[in-house]
Amino acid sequence: MNVNLIIDRLDHQGRGIGYINKKICFVEDALPGEEVEINIVKENSKIYEATVKKYIKKSDKRVTPECPYYDVCGGCNLLHLGYNDQLAYKQEKVENILSKYGNIDPSLIGKIVPSPEQFNYRNKVSLKVKNIAGFYKNKTNDIVKIDECLLASKPINKLIKKINEFGKLEHISDIVIKAMSDEEVMLIIYTDSCKDVDTFAEYMSDFVKNIIIFGNNKQVSSTNKSNIIARLGKKQYIVNPLSFFQINLAQTLNIYNKINEYVIKSKSNNLLDLYCGTGSIGIFVSDNCESLTGVEIIKEAIENAKENAKLNGVKNSSFYVGDTKLVLDKINSNFDTVIVDPPRAGLDKKVVDDIIKISPSTLVYLSCDPMTLARDLKLLSEKYEIVEVTPYDMFPNTYHVETLVLLKKK
């Protein structure tokens, strides 16, 4: 079924929205104001989903993507939109979601902070492998072979090129590259036959010192060392093959500096860092509080957090492993500042209740999903007022946006 459609606006995933007989239609790679001939690929009682067959009228905001894989790779969503317009879209997205679902006054929402780098900002990529290495084709399990990703850092792209110069990649399912600087680079190989990847690992050793091999999801070997170091301001952090670290270091530093300002102004004594991961936020601000307590469900992350505290000479810290909503019942609740950086699902309802029970004078919420943020802020609004909301563009050329919120007890 082919239909001509005028695009009204963008949805929260960066898709164009139009209407067919008053039923909503989501169209990939379409911008507001464009008239497109579409091919409907999915339909149910409530929606259509479609792709563009032909652009009848293009938006003056459309730009030609620099990436040669953009039409087939599912990694980017907004590369066809100029960067200033991407920022405007994300600003409006945060304002609309927080006001509609969180009853938040849009005047409290500050101007989005652009990423210092629009390209080459990612310090990690995960390549899928089926004899060739690349990314999944959009909405399929087919692999698009790539030689360069515009979002990945230059050290990563150098390795991607060398990987695909090797030839046929047998017995490898995934290759992960982490690069925190030109010197701090790690190559992680996932295989079902460690012996058969030795030749590839030896070949790659000419280009990267740290190569880690996982067989059956267990680390079986490594060259040189299994960790690299990430640096944020004056702090440094151990990054191992499985640990999470923020993808965009330059923008992360902007966010952490702002959190540090909040901690200083609040004159924090006892600080609680929930969903602390490897302790990056708490350790970053630890010089400006008397004590730091971190909580995280992943055991390996807490081990890293303790190592990172030692690495940075942070002696006023304690870290606990366990489900946040369970651990909070067992630790000292005398905290005047709480920082939360939850996963996309946001805060568990019990965690919200526990925060209200702890009753810190200052609450800092870093969110990667405006929808769950709006829900949680609404729950917290009985006891807390929003002082400041700042969106950050952590992932240029995608629809994702980070939001930092400062709250004070009423």
HULIN-V789410 format. One record per residue. N is the residue number from 1. RES is the residue in one small letter. NEAR is the number of other ideal C-beta (glycine too) atoms within 8 Angstrom. Layout:
<<N RES NEAR> <N RES NEAR>>
//
This chain:
<<1 m 4> <2 n 7> <3 v 9> <4 n 8> <5 l 14> <6 i 8> <7 i 15> <8 d 8> <9 r 7> <10 l 9> <11 d 9> <12 h 8> <13 q 6> <14 g 10> <15 r 10> <16 g 17> <17 i 13> <18 g 12> <19 y 10> <20 i 9> <21 n 4> <22 k 4> <23 k 9> <24 i 9> <25 c 15> <26 f 12> <27 v 17> <28 e 10> <29 d 7> <30 a 12> <31 l 13> <32 p 9> <33 g 7> <34 e 15> <35 e 9> <36 v 15> <37 e 12> <38 i 15> <39 n 10> <40 i 12> <41 v 6> <42 k 7> <43 e 6> <44 n 5> <45 s 2> <46 k 5> <47 i 10> <48 y 11> <49 e 10> <50 a 14> <51 t 9> <52 v 13> <53 k 8> <54 k 6> <55 y 9> <56 i 8> <57 k 6> <58 k 7> <59 s 8> <60 d 4> <61 k 8> <62 r 10> <63 v 7> <64 t 5> <65 p 8> <66 e 6> <67 c 10> <68 p 3> <69 y 9> <70 y 10> <71 d 4> <72 v 7> <73 c 15> <74 g 7> <75 g 7> <76 c 12> <77 n 8> <78 l 11> <79 l 11> <80 h 10> <81 l 12> <82 g 7> <83 y 9> <84 n 6> <85 d 9> <86 q 13> <87 l 11> <88 a 8> <89 y 13> <90 k 13> <91 q 12> <92 e 8> <93 k 12> <94 v 15> <95 e 10> <96 n 8> <97 i 14> <98 l 17> <99 s 11> <100 k 7> <101 y 10> <102 g 13> <103 n 6> <104 i 12> <105 d 5> <106 p 8> <107 s 4> <108 l 10> <109 i 12> <110 g 8> <111 k 4> <112 i 13> <113 v 10> <114 p 7> <115 s 14> <116 p 7> <117 e 9> <118 q 7> <119 f 9> <120 n 10> <121 y 16> <122 r 12> <123 n 13> <124 k 11> <125 v 10> <126 s 7> <127 l 13> <128 k 11> <129 v 12> <130 k 5> <131 n 6> <132 i 10> <133 a 13> <134 g 11> <135 f 13> <136 y 11> <137 k 11> <138 n 8> <139 k 4> <140 t 6> <141 n 4> <142 d 6> <143 i 13> <144 v 11> <145 k 8> <146 i 12> <147 d 6> <148 e 8> <149 c 13> <150 l 11> <151 l 11> <152 a 12> <153 s 10> <154 k 7> <155 p 10> <156 i 16> <157 n 12> <158 k 9> <159 l 15> <160 i 17> <161 k 10> <162 k 10> <163 i 12> <164 n 12> <165 e 6> <166 f 9> <167 g 4> <168 k 5> <169 l 11> <170 e 6> <171 h 7> <172 i 12> <173 s 7> <174 d 10> <175 i 13> <176 v 12> <177 i 15> <178 k 13> <179 a 14> <180 m 13> <181 s 8> <182 d 7> <183 e 4> <184 e 11> <185 v 17> <186 m 14> <187 l 13> <188 i 13> <189 i 14> <190 y 10> <191 t 13> <192 d 6> <193 s 8> <194 c 10> <195 k 5> <196 d 9> <197 v 13> <198 d 8> <199 t 7> <200 f 11> <201 a 12> <202 e 7> <203 y 8> <204 m 14> <205 s 10> <206 d 4> <207 f 7> <208 v 10> <209 k 8> <210 n 13> <211 i 15> <212 i 14> <213 i 14> <214 f 13> <215 g 10> <216 n 5> <217 n 5> <218 k 6> <219 q 9> <220 v 7> <221 s 7> <222 s 10> <223 t 9> <224 n 6> <225 k 7> <226 s 8> <227 n 7> <228 i 12> <229 i 10> <230 a 12> <231 r 10> <232 l 12> <233 g 8> <234 k 2> <235 k 10> <236 q 9> <237 y 16> <238 i 12> <239 v 14> <240 n 9> <241 p 11> <242 l 4> <243 s 12> <244 f 5> <245 f 13> <246 q 7> <247 i 9> <248 n 13> <249 l 12> <250 a 10> <251 q 15> <252 t 11> <253 l 10> <254 n 11> <255 i 13> <256 y 14> <257 n 9> <258 k 10> <259 i 15> <260 n 11> <261 e 8> <262 y 11> <263 v 15> <264 i 8> <265 k 6> <266 s 10> <267 k 5> <268 s 13> <269 n 9> <270 n 13> <271 l 18> <272 l 13> <273 d 14> <274 l 12> <275 y 11> <276 c 17> <277 g 12> <278 t 14> <279 g 17> <280 s 15> <281 i 13> <282 g 15> <283 i 16> <284 f 12> <285 v 16> <286 s 14> <287 d 4> <288 n 8> <289 c 14> <290 e 6> <291 s 10> <292 l 14> <293 t 15> <294 g 15> <295 v 15> <296 e 14> <297 i 6> <298 i 8> <299 k 6> <300 e 9> <301 a 13> <302 i 14> <303 e 8> <304 n 14> <305 a 17> <306 k 10> <307 e 9> <308 n 16> <309 a 14> <310 k 8> <311 l 9> <312 n 10> <313 g 5> <314 v 11> <315 k 5> <316 n 8> <317 s 14> <318 s 7> <319 f 14> <320 y 12> <321 v 9> <322 g 8> <323 d 6> <324 t 13> <325 k 9> <326 l 8> <327 v 12> <328 l 12> <329 d 6> <330 k 6> <331 i 9> <332 n 6> <333 s 7> <334 n 5> <335 f 12> <336 d 11> <337 t 17> <338 v 13> <339 i 15> <340 v 13> <341 d 10> <342 p 11> <343 p 6> <344 r 6> <345 a 6> <346 g 11> <347 l 11> <348 d 7> <349 k 7> <350 k 7> <351 v 14> <352 v 12> <353 d 8> <354 d 11> <355 i 13> <356 i 10> <357 k 7> <358 i 11> <359 s 7> <360 p 12> <361 s 8> <362 t 15> <363 l 15> <364 v 15> <365 y 11> <366 l 14> <367 s 14> <368 c 8> <369 d 9> <370 p 13> <371 m 9> <372 t 13> <373 l 16> <374 a 14> <375 r 11> <376 d 13> <377 l 15> <378 k 10> <379 l 10> <380 l 13> <381 s 11> <382 e 6> <383 k 8> <384 y 11> <385 e 7> <386 i 12> <387 v 7> <388 e 8> <389 v 14> <390 t 12> <391 p 15> <392 y 14> <393 d 15> <394 m 14> <395 f 10> <396 p 12> <397 n 12> <398 t 10> <399 y 11> <400 h 7> <401 v 14> <402 e 13> <403 t 14> <404 l 15> <405 v 14> <406 l 12> <407 l 14> <408 k 10> <409 k 10> <410 k 5>>
//
